[in-house]
Amino acid sequence: MSTRTYNILTQISFIVYLITSKFLFLELSYLIGCFFLITSLLIYKKISQTVFVTVLGLSTIVVIGLISGLLNDNFISKAYLKDFVYFTKPIIVLTTSFILIKNIPNTTFFSKAIIYFAIITAIFHLIGVLFYIPQIGFTIAGLRSKLGLGNNIEVFAFILLLIKNKESILYVHLRNRFIYQFILFLSISFYFSRTDFIMLIIIWIGLKGYYRPKLRTFSFLAVFVIFTSLLFYSLSFVNVSYKDQDGLSSFIYKMKNTPNEMFQSKIDKNNLRDLWHNWRAYEAKMAIDQTTGLRNTVIGNGFGSLVDLKIEAELGEKIRRIPILHNGFIYIYFKTGFLGIFMYIILFINIFIIGFRKKESEKEIHYLIASLILCIFFTTFVITGIYNAYDLLLVYLGSILALYSKTKLSIKPS
């Protein structure tokens, strides 16, 4: 098979993998990911030291969960195997995306693939908005239930379109750049996703280089923290309730209630309205309360363990015990203890440090690596982070690390 044919097949493989990771249900996308990973390793074999260390660390977390599950008598069952799939999928996603992009000679292929794919999803999303608004009215809850809760590939594509450095391998020359940016931003806005908006801010700030340890960085971040604190403080005085479902009221309420959702500790489980508004905090509290004893605190309850909610919750169906939590840090702690949490944090700090190494011609690579790590930490608080079955952050990270390794730069911290 010729080199050109290999290149075409690799490009097609990445596009197929991107689509399946985004749209297919977990088990099928997992099997497809395994196929691509095994095939890629057989053909290309090599991965970078950074990816190898990260995969080794993530594999260690898996081993902790497997052993802890058996020690806690969570013998191999459907729940045990499901946890195994959730905890090994990030390994497959990171490695597969790295290998595929690393072995595509066209360095602009990744940016083009992300941008064009995002434009297509944005157009379909906006068509859906125009179709449903006449039927259900301008209700945020209604639109989100019909069209999805968010789409961070559009966020990432929008950021890529902001790169103006023509020497960067992330830069893509597009004639209608502003039109693409407008379509993407409009679509992002109509998702009304707090997570996507915050990710957009995190990556945009990172792209400006504000995560590097300099005086202007600390000054900017101080202003940003003060502004954010004042925003949430101001929202606390806004008279809006969850029952205001029409228009922007429900979105404003969700923004106002964001801190409580993550950190509220006093929740009346008998008050259904209070419970539902602070659901993330409640399920996290239940998980912490049920991780007791020295062994479970250190290595968790293991794979196959379920969080007892102490009530019959209406989650599509009435459920009392759940295997997965919104708060990824508590999720990791519940399954693998403090040892798993420690490994998780250390691994991504190791990658984050790459963002402090910079060569002017490829500064965007380093800035985006740092930004993606911060996004992973943020999403770990709210949507399980890398253990979210449908999140694409590790696809972006693996691909960016592949492009970083392609630069073959001898970079010294500056």
NORLIN-V521737 format. One record per residue. N is the residue number from 1. OMEGA is omega in whole degrees, -180 to 180 (999 if undefined). Layout:
n=N omega=OMEGA
n=N omega=OMEGA
//
This chain:
n=1 omega=-176
n=2 omega=179
n=3 omega=-179
n=4 omega=179
n=5 omega=176
n=6 omega=-179
n=7 omega=-179
n=8 omega=180
n=9 omega=179
n=10 omega=178
n=11 omega=179
n=12 omega=180
n=13 omega=-180
n=14 omega=-180
n=15 omega=178
n=16 omega=-179
n=17 omega=178
n=18 omega=-179
n=19 omega=-178
n=20 omega=179
n=21 omega=-177
n=22 omega=-167
n=23 omega=-176
n=24 omega=179
n=25 omega=-167
n=26 omega=-173
n=27 omega=-178
n=28 omega=179
n=29 omega=178
n=30 omega=180
n=31 omega=178
n=32 omega=177
n=33 omega=178
n=34 omega=179
n=35 omega=180
n=36 omega=-179
n=37 omega=-180
n=38 omega=179
n=39 omega=-179
n=40 omega=-180
n=41 omega=179
n=42 omega=-177
n=43 omega=-170
n=44 omega=172
n=45 omega=-169
n=46 omega=168
n=47 omega=-177
n=48 omega=180
n=49 omega=-180
n=50 omega=180
n=51 omega=180
n=52 omega=-180
n=53 omega=-180
n=54 omega=179
n=55 omega=179
n=56 omega=179
n=57 omega=179
n=58 omega=177
n=59 omega=177
n=60 omega=177
n=61 omega=178
n=62 omega=-180
n=63 omega=178
n=64 omega=-180
n=65 omega=179
n=66 omega=-178
n=67 omega=-179
n=68 omega=178
n=69 omega=179
n=70 omega=178
n=71 omega=179
n=72 omega=177
n=73 omega=173
n=74 omega=-174
n=75 omega=-173
n=76 omega=-178
n=77 omega=178
n=78 omega=180
n=79 omega=180
n=80 omega=-180
n=81 omega=179
n=82 omega=176
n=83 omega=178
n=84 omega=179
n=85 omega=-179
n=86 omega=-176
n=87 omega=178
n=88 omega=-179
n=89 omega=177
n=90 omega=178
n=91 omega=-180
n=92 omega=-177
n=93 omega=-178
n=94 omega=-176
n=95 omega=-178
n=96 omega=-179
n=97 omega=178
n=98 omega=-175
n=99 omega=-178
n=100 omega=-179
n=101 omega=180
n=102 omega=-174
n=103 omega=171
n=104 omega=-176
n=105 omega=-179
n=106 omega=-174
n=107 omega=179
n=108 omega=-176
n=109 omega=-177
n=110 omega=-179
n=111 omega=180
n=112 omega=-179
n=113 omega=-180
n=114 omega=-177
n=115 omega=-177
n=116 omega=177
n=117 omega=180
n=118 omega=179
n=119 omega=180
n=120 omega=180
n=121 omega=-180
n=122 omega=180
n=123 omega=179
n=124 omega=179
n=125 omega=-179
n=126 omega=174
n=127 omega=177
n=128 omega=177
n=129 omega=180
n=130 omega=-179
n=131 omega=-172
n=132 omega=-178
n=133 omega=178
n=134 omega=-177
n=135 omega=-173
n=136 omega=-177
n=137 omega=-178
n=138 omega=176
n=139 omega=-177
n=140 omega=180
n=141 omega=-180
n=142 omega=180
n=143 omega=-179
n=144 omega=179
n=145 omega=-179
n=146 omega=-168
n=147 omega=178
n=148 omega=-175
n=149 omega=-180
n=150 omega=-179
n=151 omega=-173
n=152 omega=175
n=153 omega=176
n=154 omega=176
n=155 omega=-177
n=156 omega=178
n=157 omega=178
n=158 omega=179
n=159 omega=179
n=160 omega=179
n=161 omega=178
n=162 omega=-179
n=163 omega=-177
n=164 omega=-180
n=165 omega=-175
n=166 omega=178
n=167 omega=-178
n=168 omega=178
n=169 omega=175
n=170 omega=-177
n=171 omega=176
n=172 omega=178
n=173 omega=180
n=174 omega=-180
n=175 omega=-174
n=176 omega=-176
n=177 omega=-177
n=178 omega=179
n=179 omega=178
n=180 omega=179
n=181 omega=-179
n=182 omega=180
n=183 omega=-178
n=184 omega=-178
n=185 omega=178
n=186 omega=179
n=187 omega=178
n=188 omega=-178
n=189 omega=-177
n=190 omega=171
n=191 omega=-178
n=192 omega=-179
n=193 omega=177
n=194 omega=-178
n=195 omega=-179
n=196 omega=179
n=197 omega=-180
n=198 omega=175
n=199 omega=178
n=200 omega=179
n=201 omega=-179
n=202 omega=-177
n=203 omega=179
n=204 omega=177
n=205 omega=179
n=206 omega=-180
n=207 omega=177
n=208 omega=178
n=209 omega=-175
n=210 omega=177
n=211 omega=177
n=212 omega=-175
n=213 omega=177
n=214 omega=-178
n=215 omega=-179
n=216 omega=177
n=217 omega=-179
n=218 omega=179
n=219 omega=-179
n=220 omega=-178
n=221 omega=178
n=222 omega=178
n=223 omega=-179
n=224 omega=179
n=225 omega=179
n=226 omega=180
n=227 omega=-179
n=228 omega=179
n=229 omega=178
n=230 omega=179
n=231 omega=-179
n=232 omega=177
n=233 omega=179
n=234 omega=-180
n=235 omega=-179
n=236 omega=180
n=237 omega=-180
n=238 omega=-177
n=239 omega=179
n=240 omega=-178
n=241 omega=-177
n=242 omega=-178
n=243 omega=175
n=244 omega=-172
n=245 omega=-175
n=246 omega=175
n=247 omega=-174
n=248 omega=-176
n=249 omega=-178
n=250 omega=178
n=251 omega=178
n=252 omega=178
n=253 omega=-180
n=254 omega=176
n=255 omega=-179
n=256 omega=-174
n=257 omega=-176
n=258 omega=-180
n=259 omega=-180
n=260 omega=-179
n=261 omega=-176
n=262 omega=-167
n=263 omega=-179
n=264 omega=-178
n=265 omega=-179
n=266 omega=-177
n=267 omega=178
n=268 omega=-177
n=269 omega=177
n=270 omega=176
n=271 omega=-172
n=272 omega=180
n=273 omega=179
n=274 omega=-179
n=275 omega=-176
n=276 omega=-180
n=277 omega=-178
n=278 omega=-172
n=279 omega=-179
n=280 omega=-180
n=281 omega=-178
n=282 omega=-178
n=283 omega=176
n=284 omega=179
n=285 omega=179
n=286 omega=-179
n=287 omega=180
n=288 omega=-179
n=289 omega=-176
n=290 omega=175
n=291 omega=-174
n=292 omega=-180
n=293 omega=-176
n=294 omega=-176
n=295 omega=-178
n=296 omega=177
n=297 omega=-178
n=298 omega=-175
n=299 omega=173
n=300 omega=179
n=301 omega=174
n=302 omega=177
n=303 omega=-179
n=304 omega=179
n=305 omega=-178
n=306 omega=178
n=307 omega=178
n=308 omega=-177
n=309 omega=-180
n=310 omega=177
n=311 omega=172
n=312 omega=-176
n=313 omega=179
n=314 omega=180
n=315 omega=-172
n=316 omega=171
n=317 omega=-178
n=318 omega=-177
n=319 omega=176
n=320 omega=-178
n=321 omega=-177
n=322 omega=-178
n=323 omega=-171
n=324 omega=180
n=325 omega=174
n=326 omega=-179
n=327 omega=-175
n=328 omega=179
n=329 omega=177
n=330 omega=177
n=331 omega=179
n=332 omega=179
n=333 omega=-179
n=334 omega=-177
n=335 omega=-172
n=336 omega=174
n=337 omega=-180
n=338 omega=179
n=339 omega=178
n=340 omega=178
n=341 omega=-179
n=342 omega=-180
n=343 omega=-178
n=344 omega=-178
n=345 omega=-178
n=346 omega=-179
n=347 omega=-175
n=348 omega=171
n=349 omega=178
n=350 omega=178
n=351 omega=-179
n=352 omega=-179
n=353 omega=178
n=354 omega=-180
n=355 omega=179
n=356 omega=178
n=357 omega=-171
n=358 omega=165
n=359 omega=-168
n=360 omega=-177
n=361 omega=-179
n=362 omega=-179
n=363 omega=-178
n=364 omega=178
n=365 omega=-177
n=366 omega=179
n=367 omega=-179
n=368 omega=177
n=369 omega=179
n=370 omega=-179
n=371 omega=-180
n=372 omega=177
n=373 omega=178
n=374 omega=176
n=375 omega=178
n=376 omega=178
n=377 omega=180
n=378 omega=-178
n=379 omega=176
n=380 omega=177
n=381 omega=-167
n=382 omega=-178
n=383 omega=174
n=384 omega=175
n=385 omega=-176
n=386 omega=180
n=387 omega=171
n=388 omega=-172
n=389 omega=-172
n=390 omega=-179
n=391 omega=-176
n=392 omega=-176
n=393 omega=-180
n=394 omega=173
n=395 omega=179
n=396 omega=-177
n=397 omega=179
n=398 omega=-180
n=399 omega=180
n=400 omega=177
n=401 omega=176
n=402 omega=178
n=403 omega=177
n=404 omega=180
n=405 omega=179
n=406 omega=-179
n=407 omega=178
n=408 omega=-178
n=409 omega=171
n=410 omega=-170
n=411 omega=176
n=412 omega=179
n=413 omega=-180
n=414 omega=999
//
